[in-house]
Amino acid sequence: MVSRARISFDFGTSAYTLRHKMIYPYSNATQTRWDRGEFKVQLNVPDNTRPMGFCDGSDSDLAELGSLAEREGADGMRIEKKILKTGRELWTLHGGG
């Protein structure tokens, strides 16, 4: 299990690096875990078919994503949430420039 994960993603023009123990970066292994239902939330960015990562959707995950966007200067960051029939969620991360 990953104790600290690094995820890079893009909110328009800025590149971000995420370090959080409950957010897991995309890999073949984490995609398989998502497919098996082991994660509650898939994290996506617009215009990218590959997810950036996965998490459990906790308040601390939301806080970390918001904090990261603020530190990196992404004004107006918002998260578009879609709830699937299975109860799992797809979060698309949008950020201003």
N, C-alpha and C positions, 0 to 999 in steps of 0.2 A: 504494500500500500504506500502511496506517495504521502509523505508528511508535509512537504512544501512543493507546490507546483508553480511553474512559470508559464504564463500564457501571453502571447503577443497578439494584439488585434488592433484594428484601425477604426477610428471614429472619423472618417472623412480624410483629413490631412495629417493627423497626428498618430504616431504609433504608440501603443501602450504595452506595458508589461505588468502582469498581474501576479502577485504572490499571495496565496491564501491557502491554508491547509484544507479547506472544504471545497475548493474549486479545482477541478481536474482538467488539464489540457487535453485537447483532442489527440488521440492516438488510435491505432487499430484496437488495442486492448480496451480503452475507455469506450470506443464505439460499440464493441461487443458487449460491454457491461450495460450500456444504454439499451441496446437491442434486447437484452435479457431483463430489463426493467429495474436495474440496480440503482439508477439515478432518477430523481424526480424532475429535474430541469435540464434542458439542452440550451446552451447559450449560443446564439447566432449573431452575425453582423449582416447588414444589408448587402446584397449583391455578392454573396459568397455562399457557395453550395455546401461547403464543409463547415461543420460547427466549430466554434473556437474552443468549446469545452463543455463541461457538465458540472452540476452542483446539486445540492439538496433544496435550494430555494429558501433558505433560512433568512431571518432578519439580518444576521451578520453578513450573509452573502450580498444582500441588497445594499447594506451599508458600505461594504468593501467596494462594490462596483461604483456606487455614487462617490465615494471618497477618491477612488482612483481617477474617475473622470474629472473631478474637481481639481485634483493635484495636477493633472495633465492639461487643464485649461479647456475642457470640452464643455462650453456653455450650452445649457439647455439639454443636457443628457436626459434621455427618457428610455424607458424599457417597455416595449410592446409585448404583452403577454397573451399567449393563446393556450387555452386549456384543451387538452385532447380528451377523447372519450375514455381513455384509460385513467384519467386523473393526473397524468403527467403534464408538463408544461413546456412550451417552446417560448423562450424569451429572445426577442430581437433587440439588440442594443443600438440605439441611435444617439448620435452626439452632434452638437453644433461645432462650428469652427471657430 
